[in-house]
């Protein structure tokens, strides 16, 4: 099978637990991917500005499906930017204001926003996902294109909160678990698979020629969409159940191992 696109999630997939990857190995692989005209796509829930800093050498060459699919950029060119209607933003903020013990980040095109009350310890934790993060006194005063809400909550509270959000704002947003104690509220239909579809249409690539690698529930649509969906060894049970293939954990370079299998023509390629 001729592979023409490889898409990888970042946290828990491409990155190890120290938020790093084997750059020398990957850049050697990337040079070979480029020579074979195989596209490389970063598909993550993280902010675009956070993602590009991981790839300073090639950020103007590769594509990014950022913010769980809300913001798509190819070789430095904006391809798609989703936007919640202002009345939907207001309604979601009203519901979230009633939820206890959450750390909320409102995600916009120009920046992400946290309330001034957020502790510096939590801000530092959020900086792993949001390179641009501003504190504001009132979310309703933010002037930006808003395309995602990110909630950091205790892991044991996630199932109940997902149900609550689905019941109360599921008609205007899609709640999805992003792993590591995070829930994202995304624009319905603007998931990672949709972002990949936009890029595939641009490049003329069919689904059966796509490889996707992920670990968390926000990767499910992407793994189902791709002709070859790989779940990490550290993937959630749901992800493992929907992916047709497996690879090693994020701390064992599982994503880079998939790329190596593509380049070497090893099973299932």
N, C-alpha and C positions, 0 to 999 in steps of 0.2 A: 504493500500500500504506500502510495506517495503522500508523505506528510508535507503540508504547506504552511501550517500555523501551529505554534505551541504557546498555550496560555497558562500562566502560573499565578496562583494566589501568593501572597507574601507571608504574613504572620502564620507560623505553624506549618508552612509549606516551603517556600523558597528560602526563608530566613530560619536560622536555628534559634534556640531559646535565648541567645545573646544578641538577637536582632542583627545578625551578620551572615555572610555567605562566603564561599570560597571564590573570591573574585577572579583569581588567576585562572582557575579551572573554567569558570563560566565564560570569561572573555575569550578564551581559546575555543570553547564550544560555540560562542556567538559568532566568531569569525567564520567558522565552518557553516553555521546556519545561514549566514549572510551569503556565503559563496554558493550555497545550494538554493538560494531564494526561498528560504523558510522563514516566515515572519515570527517574531517573538513579541508576545503581548503580556504585559503586567496587568492582572485583573484582581483588584483588591478593594476592600472596604475603606482603606486608608485615603487620606487627602492626597490630591495630585502633587502638591508641593512637597509632601513627605516622600512620595514614591520616587520622584525624579532624583532626589539626592542620593539614592542608592545606586544610581546608574549615571554618574557624571560623564563618563566617557562616551556613552551612546544614547543619552536621553533625547537627542534631536533626531535619532534614527528609528527608535522603537515606538510602539504604541502603548497607551495606558488606558485601561478601563478602570477609572478611579471612583471612589465613593459608592462602591457596590453597583456601578453601572450608570450612575447619574451624570458622570462627566467623562467624555471620551476624547482623547487627543492622539493624533497620529503624526509622528515626526514633527512635533511642535505645533501642529495645526489643530485647532478645536474642531471636532467632528460633531459633537452633540453635547448639549447642556440642558439637563432637565430643570424644572422649576415647580415647586409647590405654589398653588394659588395662595394669595395673601390671606384669604379667609380660612383656608385650610391650615396655614401656619398658625393662625390665631387659635383655631379650635384645638389643634394638637397641643399647643403650649398650655391651654386651659386644662386639658386632661392631665398632662404631665405634671402640672403644678400640684395636683392632688396626690401624686405618688410619693411615698416616703422612701428615703434611703437610696436615691439615685443621684448619680453625677451626670448632668446633662451637658452635651455639646451640640449646639445648633450649627449645622454645616452649610456654608455658603460658597459661592464661586471664588470670592476674593479672600475669604478667611473663614476660620471656624471661630465660634463664640462661646464663652463660658461666663457664668454669673460671677460677679465680683466676690461672692462668698466662697467660691471654690478654693480649697486649701492649696498651698503650693505643692504639697506632696502629690495631690491628685493631678494638678496641672502638669507636673513632671511626668506622671504616668501617661497622661493624655498626649504628651509631646512625642511619644513613640508612634503616634498615629497622625498627629496634626502638627505639621511644621509651622504653620501660621495659626496662632490661637490668641484671640483677644478677649479680655475681660470686659463685660458690660454690666451696667446696673439694671437694664430692662431689655429683655430679648425683643420686645415689641418695637423698640426704637431702631433695631438693626436695619440698615439699608443695604441689602444685598440680594442676590438670587439664592434662595434657600432650596436645597435639594436633598437634605438628609437630616435626621435627628439621631444622635448617638447617645445611648444610655449605658452607663457603667453601673452594674448592680451586683449584689451577692449572687453567686451561682445558684444557690438553692431557691432564690426568688424568681429565677428566669421563667420557668414553666408557667407559673400563675400570672406573671406580668405579661407574657406573650399572649395568653388568653384574654386578659383584661384589655390589652391594646387592640387585639383583633375584634373584640366585641364593641369597643367604644370608638375606635378610629379606623377600623379595618376597611371601611368603605372609601376612605380617602388616602390610606397609606397601607404599606405592607410591612408588618413587623417580622423581622428575621433575626435569628441568633447568629452572631458573628464570631463566637468563640471568645475565650479569655474573659468571660464575665461581661460581655457586651451584647446589647440588642440594638439593632438599627431599624429606624422607621424610614423606609424608602418609598419613592413614588411607584405606585403599582405598575408593574411591567418593566420598570427600568432596573433590571437586575443584570448580573454579569453576562448572562447568555444573550441578552438584548444588545449589550455593548459589543460583544463578539460578532453578532449578526450584522451590525452596522459596518464593522471593519471588513467582514467577509464580503459583503456586498460591494464595498469599495475596491477590494482586491480581487474579486471573482473567485472566491474559495468556497467550496462546498463543505457541509458539515462533516462528511466522512473523511476529510483530509485534515481534521482538527484534532489536536491533542490538548487536553486540559488536565491540570493537576491541582488538587485542593484538599482541605481538611475540615472545614467548618460548614455549618448549615447554609451559609450564604453562598456556598459554592455549588449547591445541589443543582440548580438550573443549568449552570455551566457544564457540569459533569454529565448531565443527561443530554445536553445539546451536542457535545463533542462526539465525534466518531470513536475517540479513544479517551475515556474518562478514567483518570487515576486517582485513587484515594491514598493518602499518606497512611503509614502504619499508625500514626497518632491521630488519625481522623476520628470524628464523632461516629457513633454507631449508625446514625442515619446516613451519613455520607458514605460510610463503608458499604451500606446495603444498596445504594443506588449506583455506585461506580462499578464498572465491569472489570477494572484492573487495579492492582495494588503496587505500591512501591515502598521503599524504606522510609523511616521517620525523617522529620525535618532536621534532627541532629545527626543523621547519617547521610545527608545530602540526597535524600530521596528524589527531589525534583530534578537535580542535576543528573541523577542516575537515569531518570526517564529520558532526558535529552540525549544522554549517551547511548541509550538503547535505540533511539530514533536514528542517530548518526551512524551507529554500527549495524543497523538493520537487524537487530535482535528482536526476539518475540516480544510483543505481538506484531512487530513491524517487518 
